Amino acid sequence: MNDYSFGKYIFEKRKQSGDSQNELGRKLGVTGKAVSKWENGCLMGDICRGIA
């Protein structure tokens, strides 16, 4: 899975759950800014690589 398709997946699942980027970040122990970067395909942290 490339960074873009992973970001799209995260975005869709986050919207389905009704979470904001900050709420999802808190649940995962990262910042909302990190979630934003994942969704935009700019960065995939170690936490993403473990579930991708």
Phi and psi restraints in degrees (range 20) as a CNS / XPLOR table:
assign (resid 1 and name C) (resid 2 and name N)
       (resid 2 and name CA) (resid 2 and name C) 1.0 -83.1 20.0 2
assign (resid 2 and name N) (resid 2 and name CA)
       (resid 2 and name C) (resid 3 and name N) 1.0 170.6 20.0 2
assign (resid 2 and name C) (resid 3 and name N)
       (resid 3 and name CA) (resid 3 and name C) 1.0 -59.2 20.0 2
assign (resid 3 and name N) (resid 3 and name CA)
       (resid 3 and name C) (resid 4 and name N) 1.0 -39.0 20.0 2
assign (resid 3 and name C) (resid 4 and name N)
       (resid 4 and name CA) (resid 4 and name C) 1.0 -67.3 20.0 2
assign (resid 4 and name N) (resid 4 and name CA)
       (resid 4 and name C) (resid 5 and name N) 1.0 -47.7 20.0 2
assign (resid 4 and name C) (resid 5 and name N)
       (resid 5 and name CA) (resid 5 and name C) 1.0 -68.9 20.0 2
assign (resid 5 and name N) (resid 5 and name CA)
       (resid 5 and name C) (resid 6 and name N) 1.0 -32.2 20.0 2
assign (resid 5 and name C) (resid 6 and name N)
       (resid 6 and name CA) (resid 6 and name C) 1.0 -65.5 20.0 2
assign (resid 6 and name N) (resid 6 and name CA)
       (resid 6 and name C) (resid 7 and name N) 1.0 -43.2 20.0 2
assign (resid 6 and name C) (resid 7 and name N)
       (resid 7 and name CA) (resid 7 and name C) 1.0 -61.4 20.0 2
assign (resid 7 and name N) (resid 7 and name CA)
       (resid 7 and name C) (resid 8 and name N) 1.0 -41.0 20.0 2
assign (resid 7 and name C) (resid 8 and name N)
       (resid 8 and name CA) (resid 8 and name C) 1.0 -64.6 20.0 2
assign (resid 8 and name N) (resid 8 and name CA)
       (resid 8 and name C) (resid 9 and name N) 1.0 -40.3 20.0 2
assign (resid 8 and name C) (resid 9 and name N)
       (resid 9 and name CA) (resid 9 and name C) 1.0 -62.7 20.0 2
assign (resid 9 and name N) (resid 9 and name CA)
       (resid 9 and name C) (resid 10 and name N) 1.0 -47.9 20.0 2
assign (resid 9 and name C) (resid 10 and name N)
       (resid 10 and name CA) (resid 10 and name C) 1.0 -59.5 20.0 2
assign (resid 10 and name N) (resid 10 and name CA)
       (resid 10 and name C) (resid 11 and name N) 1.0 -46.1 20.0 2
assign (resid 10 and name C) (resid 11 and name N)
       (resid 11 and name CA) (resid 11 and name C) 1.0 -58.4 20.0 2
assign (resid 11 and name N) (resid 11 and name CA)
       (resid 11 and name C) (resid 12 and name N) 1.0 -48.4 20.0 2
assign (resid 11 and name C) (resid 12 and name N)
       (resid 12 and name CA) (resid 12 and name C) 1.0 -63.4 20.0 2
assign (resid 12 and name N) (resid 12 and name CA)
       (resid 12 and name C) (resid 13 and name N) 1.0 -43.6 20.0 2
assign (resid 12 and name C) (resid 13 and name N)
       (resid 13 and name CA) (resid 13 and name C) 1.0 -67.4 20.0 2
assign (resid 13 and name N) (resid 13 and name CA)
       (resid 13 and name C) (resid 14 and name N) 1.0 -38.3 20.0 2
assign (resid 13 and name C) (resid 14 and name N)
       (resid 14 and name CA) (resid 14 and name C) 1.0 -64.6 20.0 2
assign (resid 14 and name N) (resid 14 and name CA)
       (resid 14 and name C) (resid 15 and name N) 1.0 -42.7 20.0 2
assign (resid 14 and name C) (resid 15 and name N)
       (resid 15 and name CA) (resid 15 and name C) 1.0 -65.5 20.0 2
assign (resid 15 and name N) (resid 15 and name CA)
       (resid 15 and name C) (resid 16 and name N) 1.0 -39.3 20.0 2
assign (resid 15 and name C) (resid 16 and name N)
       (resid 16 and name CA) (resid 16 and name C) 1.0 -61.8 20.0 2
assign (resid 16 and name N) (resid 16 and name CA)
       (resid 16 and name C) (resid 17 and name N) 1.0 -36.4 20.0 2
assign (resid 16 and name C) (resid 17 and name N)
       (resid 17 and name CA) (resid 17 and name C) 1.0 -82.5 20.0 2
assign (resid 17 and name N) (resid 17 and name CA)
       (resid 17 and name C) (resid 18 and name N) 1.0 -12.3 20.0 2
assign (resid 17 and name C) (resid 18 and name N)
       (resid 18 and name CA) (resid 18 and name C) 1.0 80.2 20.0 2
assign (resid 18 and name N) (resid 18 and name CA)
       (resid 18 and name C) (resid 19 and name N) 1.0 13.2 20.0 2
assign (resid 18 and name C) (resid 19 and name N)
       (resid 19 and name CA) (resid 19 and name C) 1.0 -84.9 20.0 2
assign (resid 19 and name N) (resid 19 and name CA)
       (resid 19 and name C) (resid 20 and name N) 1.0 147.5 20.0 2
assign (resid 19 and name C) (resid 20 and name N)
       (resid 20 and name CA) (resid 20 and name C) 1.0 -82.7 20.0 2
assign (resid 20 and name N) (resid 20 and name CA)
       (resid 20 and name C) (resid 21 and name N) 1.0 170.3 20.0 2
assign (resid 20 and name C) (resid 21 and name N)
       (resid 21 and name CA) (resid 21 and name C) 1.0 -61.0 20.0 2
assign (resid 21 and name N) (resid 21 and name CA)
       (resid 21 and name C) (resid 22 and name N) 1.0 -38.7 20.0 2
assign (resid 21 and name C) (resid 22 and name N)
       (resid 22 and name CA) (resid 22 and name C) 1.0 -66.2 20.0 2
assign (resid 22 and name N) (resid 22 and name CA)
       (resid 22 and name C) (resid 23 and name N) 1.0 -40.5 20.0 2
assign (resid 22 and name C) (resid 23 and name N)
       (resid 23 and name CA) (resid 23 and name C) 1.0 -64.5 20.0 2
assign (resid 23 and name N) (resid 23 and name CA)
       (resid 23 and name C) (resid 24 and name N) 1.0 -45.1 20.0 2
assign (resid 23 and name C) (resid 24 and name N)
       (resid 24 and name CA) (resid 24 and name C) 1.0 -63.3 20.0 2
assign (resid 24 and name N) (resid 24 and name CA)
       (resid 24 and name C) (resid 25 and name N) 1.0 -42.2 20.0 2
assign (resid 24 and name C) (resid 25 and name N)
       (resid 25 and name CA) (resid 25 and name C) 1.0 -58.1 20.0 2
assign (resid 25 and name N) (resid 25 and name CA)
       (resid 25 and name C) (resid 26 and name N) 1.0 -44.1 20.0 2
assign (resid 25 and name C) (resid 26 and name N)
       (resid 26 and name CA) (resid 26 and name C) 1.0 -61.0 20.0 2
assign (resid 26 and name N) (resid 26 and name CA)
       (resid 26 and name C) (resid 27 and name N) 1.0 -41.4 20.0 2
assign (resid 26 and name C) (resid 27 and name N)
       (resid 27 and name CA) (resid 27 and name C) 1.0 -63.5 20.0 2
assign (resid 27 and name N) (resid 27 and name CA)
       (resid 27 and name C) (resid 28 and name N) 1.0 -32.6 20.0 2
assign (resid 27 and name C) (resid 28 and name N)
       (resid 28 and name CA) (resid 28 and name C) 1.0 -97.0 20.0 2
assign (resid 28 and name N) (resid 28 and name CA)
       (resid 28 and name C) (resid 29 and name N) 1.0 -5.0 20.0 2
assign (resid 28 and name C) (resid 29 and name N)
       (resid 29 and name CA) (resid 29 and name C) 1.0 78.9 20.0 2
assign (resid 29 and name N) (resid 29 and name CA)
       (resid 29 and name C) (resid 30 and name N) 1.0 28.4 20.0 2
assign (resid 29 and name C) (resid 30 and name N)
       (resid 30 and name CA) (resid 30 and name C) 1.0 -131.3 20.0 2
assign (resid 30 and name N) (resid 30 and name CA)
       (resid 30 and name C) (resid 31 and name N) 1.0 176.3 20.0 2
assign (resid 30 and name C) (resid 31 and name N)
       (resid 31 and name CA) (resid 31 and name C) 1.0 -85.2 20.0 2
assign (resid 31 and name N) (resid 31 and name CA)
       (resid 31 and name C) (resid 32 and name N) 1.0 160.9 20.0 2
assign (resid 31 and name C) (resid 32 and name N)
       (resid 32 and name CA) (resid 32 and name C) 1.0 -62.3 20.0 2
assign (resid 32 and name N) (resid 32 and name CA)
       (resid 32 and name C) (resid 33 and name N) 1.0 -31.3 20.0 2
assign (resid 32 and name C) (resid 33 and name N)
       (resid 33 and name CA) (resid 33 and name C) 1.0 -64.8 20.0 2
assign (resid 33 and name N) (resid 33 and name CA)
       (resid 33 and name C) (resid 34 and name N) 1.0 -37.5 20.0 2
assign (resid 33 and name C) (resid 34 and name N)
       (resid 34 and name CA) (resid 34 and name C) 1.0 -64.3 20.0 2
assign (resid 34 and name N) (resid 34 and name CA)
       (resid 34 and name C) (resid 35 and name N) 1.0 -42.0 20.0 2
assign (resid 34 and name C) (resid 35 and name N)
       (resid 35 and name CA) (resid 35 and name C) 1.0 -61.4 20.0 2
assign (resid 35 and name N) (resid 35 and name CA)
       (resid 35 and name C) (resid 36 and name N) 1.0 -42.5 20.0 2
assign (resid 35 and name C) (resid 36 and name N)
       (resid 36 and name CA) (resid 36 and name C) 1.0 -58.8 20.0 2
assign (resid 36 and name N) (resid 36 and name CA)
       (resid 36 and name C) (resid 37 and name N) 1.0 -44.2 20.0 2
assign (resid 36 and name C) (resid 37 and name N)
       (resid 37 and name CA) (resid 37 and name C) 1.0 -64.1 20.0 2
assign (resid 37 and name N) (resid 37 and name CA)
       (resid 37 and name C) (resid 38 and name N) 1.0 -39.2 20.0 2
assign (resid 37 and name C) (resid 38 and name N)
       (resid 38 and name CA) (resid 38 and name C) 1.0 -61.5 20.0 2
assign (resid 38 and name N) (resid 38 and name CA)
       (resid 38 and name C) (resid 39 and name N) 1.0 -47.2 20.0 2
assign (resid 38 and name C) (resid 39 and name N)
       (resid 39 and name CA) (resid 39 and name C) 1.0 -64.8 20.0 2
assign (resid 39 and name N) (resid 39 and name CA)
       (resid 39 and name C) (resid 40 and name N) 1.0 -30.1 20.0 2
assign (resid 39 and name C) (resid 40 and name N)
       (resid 40 and name CA) (resid 40 and name C) 1.0 -89.7 20.0 2
assign (resid 40 and name N) (resid 40 and name CA)
       (resid 40 and name C) (resid 41 and name N) 1.0 1.6 20.0 2
assign (resid 40 and name C) (resid 41 and name N)
       (resid 41 and name CA) (resid 41 and name C) 1.0 74.0 20.0 2
assign (resid 41 and name N) (resid 41 and name CA)
       (resid 41 and name C) (resid 42 and name N) 1.0 16.8 20.0 2
assign (resid 41 and name C) (resid 42 and name N)
       (resid 42 and name CA) (resid 42 and name C) 1.0 -85.5 20.0 2
assign (resid 42 and name N) (resid 42 and name CA)
       (resid 42 and name C) (resid 43 and name N) 1.0 -23.2 20.0 2
assign (resid 42 and name C) (resid 43 and name N)
       (resid 43 and name CA) (resid 43 and name C) 1.0 -158.7 20.0 2
assign (resid 43 and name N) (resid 43 and name CA)
       (resid 43 and name C) (resid 44 and name N) 1.0 136.0 20.0 2
assign (resid 43 and name C) (resid 44 and name N)
       (resid 44 and name CA) (resid 44 and name C) 1.0 -122.7 20.0 2
assign (resid 44 and name N) (resid 44 and name CA)
       (resid 44 and name C) (resid 45 and name N) 1.0 107.5 20.0 2
assign (resid 44 and name C) (resid 45 and name N)
       (resid 45 and name CA) (resid 45 and name C) 1.0 -74.2 20.0 2
assign (resid 45 and name N) (resid 45 and name CA)
       (resid 45 and name C) (resid 46 and name N) 1.0 173.3 20.0 2
assign (resid 45 and name C) (resid 46 and name N)
       (resid 46 and name CA) (resid 46 and name C) 1.0 -59.1 20.0 2
assign (resid 46 and name N) (resid 46 and name CA)
       (resid 46 and name C) (resid 47 and name N) 1.0 -34.3 20.0 2
assign (resid 46 and name C) (resid 47 and name N)
       (resid 47 and name CA) (resid 47 and name C) 1.0 -62.4 20.0 2
assign (resid 47 and name N) (resid 47 and name CA)
       (resid 47 and name C) (resid 48 and name N) 1.0 -35.6 20.0 2
assign (resid 47 and name C) (resid 48 and name N)
       (resid 48 and name CA) (resid 48 and name C) 1.0 -71.4 20.0 2
assign (resid 48 and name N) (resid 48 and name CA)
       (resid 48 and name C) (resid 49 and name N) 1.0 -42.3 20.0 2
assign (resid 48 and name C) (resid 49 and name N)
       (resid 49 and name CA) (resid 49 and name C) 1.0 -61.1 20.0 2
assign (resid 49 and name N) (resid 49 and name CA)
       (resid 49 and name C) (resid 50 and name N) 1.0 -28.6 20.0 2
assign (resid 49 and name C) (resid 50 and name N)
       (resid 50 and name CA) (resid 50 and name C) 1.0 -72.3 20.0 2
assign (resid 50 and name N) (resid 50 and name CA)
       (resid 50 and name C) (resid 51 and name N) 1.0 -23.3 20.0 2
assign (resid 50 and name C) (resid 51 and name N)
       (resid 51 and name CA) (resid 51 and name C) 1.0 -114.3 20.0 2
assign (resid 51 and name N) (resid 51 and name CA)
       (resid 51 and name C) (resid 52 and name N) 1.0 -5.7 20.0 2
